[in-house]
Amino acid sequence: MHTMGVITATLCLAWALALGCAHPLTHKKPEAAGGGHPHGAEPPSNDTDLAQLCTDEASFDAVTLSENGTMLFFRGEEVWESSRGGGQLHVRPLASSWPELGGPVDAALRLHRRQHPEEHQSLYLFQGEQVWAYAGEQLRPGFPRRVEDEFPGVPGGVDAAVECHPEECGGETILFFKGDTVYSFDLALRVTKSRTWLELGPCDAALRWLERYYCLQGTRFQRFDPLTGKVPPGYPRDLRDYFIPCPGRGHGSGDTSWGDAGDRCSGTPFQALLSDDTGRIYAFRGGLSFRLDSRQDGHHAWPLGQTWPGLEGEVDAAFAWDGRTYLIQGSQVSIFLSEQGHRRVQGYPRALQEELGVPSADAAFTCPGSAHLYLITGNRVRLVDLLQTPRQVGEPVPLPHDHVDGAMCTKDGVFLFHGPSYHQYASVAQLLGAQQPAPPQSIATHFFHCPQ
């Protein structure tokens, strides 16, 4: 099947999610006092340490986002950080960034509170009974403080912590884990409620990524519902198949590497792209999907079914309309509800011909706020009015391209993708009136920040 491409020109794309560490951890986390300061230039990654990480069975002490949006993974006296715009891992001693801490951390989290600038983007590091908070890479006044003074009702010596965003928890909340007990701290009311999630069990570290929540337990992890603690089928899974770029391991495909399909800089064309009504953007290649709009979450690839439950194989075309996302696979289409954790609508997949009036499509796009769907096959595009029932397909209109892999329309115009290049048009009208393709530009360079 033809392949599809990627993304809008003004999108701030992210950093690859990566983990790592050099030395086995002990599970005992000593108490210490101290502060911290910004680290300097990124040191080179260490393949030897990464290889050791991929063979040991030790756990992480903590995992969170840094103040600049890269991922931090704490283990013992070291911290690993993913690089900006790439999949490299950089390891450094913990003391080089936060020398006053004097030892490993118990837990870490970053707050995202735009309405509270004194706390917004603060990075919190926990050790025993104390917590340190950094804003703008500087220790905030009054820190370190006792955990119970900063978060009333939360005991010291927590094992893990993660911020729960209002859209997922109904309010601004922090989840603290200590043994089998979970402490839910309401940031607005400054009150704590405790509960026990036996199904989830203790967590060595906790992570929010792509609106989903993960509990790390040794080299395994579980996804959980932040309101109930329930774990969906298929867990636990191995960190080294998903989060850690271990040689020869395929992030959910056993010991088979994803190869070029999982490498955003490989130049391999994408098979589909989706920009939904919430502003989330996904790219599809092989049996993988990439989340592209989140600056913090990166260009990390995941197996298709991880984001789109029940979906397997390759996605050939994709578009969004009226709170739903349409994923076309060959002659069939599946519809998922965008605001309900990508839940597939009952009765799907069904025939594309029955749903949209065409047997197949190389690419598809809708523009923001419009019910006009444009379906591209070969060098022709056809219009479908999604408000019309039954749906009628318009006459084919020629394009200034012999073939495209994918297409997308945003407030910045229409983007057509072919191989490693994209072509940008200010509007649908400009696209349909063009006699020649717009100048090609590099997808990898301009949108994934890959080296030329």
Buried (B, 14 or more C-beta within 10 A) or exposed (E): BBBBBBBBEEBEBBBBBBBBBBBEBEEEBEBBBBBBBEBEEBEEBBEEBBEBBBEBEBBBBBBBBBBEBBBBBBBBBBBBBBBBBBBBBBBBBBBBBBEBBBBBBBBBBBBBBEEEEEBBBBBBBBBBBBBBBBBEBEBBEEBBBEBBEBBEBBBBBBBBBBBBBEEBBEEBBBBBBBEEBBBBBBBEEEEBEEEEBEEBBBBBBBBBBBBBBBBBBBBBBBBBBBBEBEBEEEBBBBBBBBBBBBEEBBBBBEEEBBEEBBBBBBBBBBBBBBBBBBEBBBBBBBBBBBBBBBBBBBBBBBBBBBBBBEBEEBBBBBBBBEEBBBBBBBBBBBBBEBEEBBBBEEEBBEEBBEBBBBEBBBBBBBBEEBEBBBBBBBBEBBBBBBEEEEBEBBEBEEBBBEBBBBBBBBEEBBBBBBBBBBBBBEEBEEBBEBEEBBEBBBBBEBBBBBEE
